[in-house]
Amino acid sequence: DTIKLDFFLHFIIDFRSLKGNKGLKVLQSRAFVGVLSLRQLDLSNTAIEYLPTEGLKELDVLKIEATYSMKVFPSIYNFQ
């Protein structure tokens, strides 16, 4: 499964959990762009291989427990 570009555009979300979506493999580069107020994101137990950095500037908490398919984690300094 894929979360497409601008999927959450203009959503006001403080916390988003995608935990346990083992079929979730792709978060496109702009999936979180336009999200207002995203502070916490849980991607634990998913199959994502890449974490986009756009739209995550306000993020305080990121959970990625048991997300073994993600081999490289981007620097938090790259979150935009």
N, C-alpha and C positions, 0 to 999 in steps of 0.2 A: 504494500500500500504506500501511497505518497500523500503528503500534505503539500498542496500546491502553492504557488506564488500568491502572496497577499491573502491567504486563506482567512486570517483573523483580522483583516483590515477593519479599523474603526471599532473593534470590540473593546470594551472596558473590562479588562481581566486582571485581577490581582494575583490569582493562582490558577495555574493550568496543569492538570495531571493527565498525561498520556501513558501512565504506568501500566505495564502488563499487556500493551498492544504489541504482541510478538510479531505480528505481520507488518508492523510499521518499520519500513526500511529506509525511506527517503524523506527528509525535510528539505524542501527546496530552499535555495539561498535567501529568498525574501518571504518565507512562510510567516514570520512574525513581524514584518514591517507594518507599521500602522497600528499595532496593538497599543492601546493606551493603558499604562500602569501595570505592565506585567512585572511582578516582583518575585514570584516563585514559579518554577517550572520543574516538573517531575517527569523524566524520561526513562525511569528505571524499568528494567525488564522489557526493553524494546530491541529491535534489530537494526537501529540506525547506525550508519557507518560514519556519518559526518554531521557535525553540529554547526549550523549557520551562525554567523555572528551578527547579522543585521537584525535590528528590532529587539536586541537584548540589552541595550545600554542601561536600563533601569533595573535589571535583574539583580536581586539580592541573594536568592537561594536557587541552586541548581542541583537536582538529584539525578544521578545516572548509575545507580547501583545495578549490578548484574547486566550491564549493557556491554557485553563482551565483544560485539561486532565493531564498536567504536575504538579504533586503534590509536587515533591521534586526537588530542583535545586541544582546541584553539586557545590561545592566551586570552585571559579575561580583558586584557588591555586592548584587544581587537574588537570587543563587543561594541556595536554601534546602535 
